[in-house]
Amino acid sequence: MASEVMTKADVMRVVKETLQEFLIDREKRYENVSLLERVVRVEEGILRIEQRFQDLIVHMDKRFEAVDKRFEDVNKRFSMMFVFMNIGFSILIVITTIFKFVA
């Protein structure tokens, strides 16, 4: 068997090719990792958005409950005002009827 003698240029070429292959393979691994990191970041962002949305819904529910309470209070006031107006008109009718018979 004849042994091949490698020159310095051949060794440099082999080392350069091997190093390039190693770096390309390593970059692909890091690209995959960075893709995974991106996916994780997007998922975390979605979770934060969902949490903020839930907080917003809770806050809006509280505000709507407060508005409903105010409407109920106004409704009670109008009901009481209606009762007092009916009582007042009834008293006026009774007074005018009494004055009609007396006069």
Sequence and secondary structure as in RCSB ss.txt:
>XXXX:A:sequence
MASEVMTKADVMRVVKETLQEFLIDREKRYENVSLLERVVRVEEGILRIEQRFQDLIVHMDKRFEAVDKRFEDVN
KRFSMMFVFMNIGFSILIVITTIFKFVA
>XXXX:A:secstr
       HHHHHHHHHHHHHHHHHHHHHHHHHHHHHHHHHHHHHHHHHHHHHHHHHHHHHHHHHHHHHHHHHHHH
HHHHHHHHHHHHHHHHHHHHHHHHHHH 
